[in-house]
Amino acid sequence: MLQLKIFPIAFRNASEKIFYTGKEELTKRTDVRSILYTDFEPDVLYFLSGGSEAEAITKLDKTKFQVLAAFGKNNAYASATEVQAYCHQNGYNTMLLSLDQPESIKILQRLYQVKNGLQQLNNQRLGLIGKVSEWLVASSIEPEILKEKLGITLKKIPWEEVGNYENYPSSAEFIEKFDRGNFLSLQAASQVSELLKDVILKCRLDAVTVECFSLVQKNPVTACLALSDLNDLNIPAGCEGDLSSIAGMMLAREITGKIPWMANIAGIKHDKVLFAHCTAATNQLADFSIQTHFETNKGTALQGYMENDTITLFRLDNQLKKIFISEGKIVDRPTLPYACRTQIEVQMPAQSLDILQNQPLGNHHLILQGNWIDLLSLTARVLSLEVSPDIH
């Protein structure tokens, strides 16, 4: 289990009582599941008194995000303030917290959640079946960047090595799950699902993204329902070989415990954005029907009704240096004939809309139900990502 590494600091030759009392007070106030008090590569510099500035700066690390934290007694917060100024002057990535504020205690708890999630993400294996779709000119991430920034190992799997979906049996459970009593056959979609599960098992993958148009152009079948089902099974699964999106989906699963929906920006009108795609997980939907795939009118795709009005939208860039994060509110759930089957119309802040129109990081964006702004923003700080819009 991950331990949040906290270094208590006081004035030179301070008594053991100061350290004992300080640790006791912090442990009592926080719900962080596992704390390690140590001076080795600390995540948190915990100021217990004034006169601790000189020792504190010896534990600063420009390669990582660190928190400076203090209660307001014994000039501890004053000392932390001086060190925070030093950090700003010298290019350290730090945050100053007053532990007398309940929100600061929550930030420490979120920091533990983020660090634990990133530890879980490290060394995960991502499978790219086929190639990044040729139209995704801003969404391919080099394997070295995925490994360096997120610890993800990319395995490229050509379609020729995957095999033929027709050689796999269909699943009665899969068909029963998606059967809505219409004319569309689910057998081929079920066989694609079994094929993908076999690839994931044989290649020991934690997530997968599929160049799905290669499949549907050669056969009257799509991967939409198979990808939806994998996301329901808590396996991040994206389409079009979009590496920026699947990296975000993997990150979100470990940080929030939820896998987001990957969707196109289908249009912007006044203060609203239309998002649409065909692979929403059914556990995100109040109801759904099965339609044909929008672009090809072949196979099967999900047309779902997303229940929760409050959502969080985000997207990573293809260098893993930037992240877009915004709140949103679903104001309509249309069924327009000119967009992918599952659709939501979202009202967003003016600053977010301006970025989507003038400085987008790409087309596909990730949608989480609920408000995850604070947790994603802290994740961005830990990963040294530039956040847009600047919401703080």
Helices and strands as residue ranges (DSSP letters): E 4-9, H 16-29, E 35-37, E 44-47, H 53-57, E 66-70, H 76-90, E 94-98, H 102-121, E 125-129, H 143-150, E 153-157, H 159-162, G 165-167, H 172-178, H 187-202, E 207-210, H 212-218, H 224-232, E 237-239, H 243-256, E 261-269, E 272-277, G 282-284, E 285-291, E 301-306, E 310-316, E 322-332, E 342-347, H 350-358, E 365-369, H 373-382, E 386-388
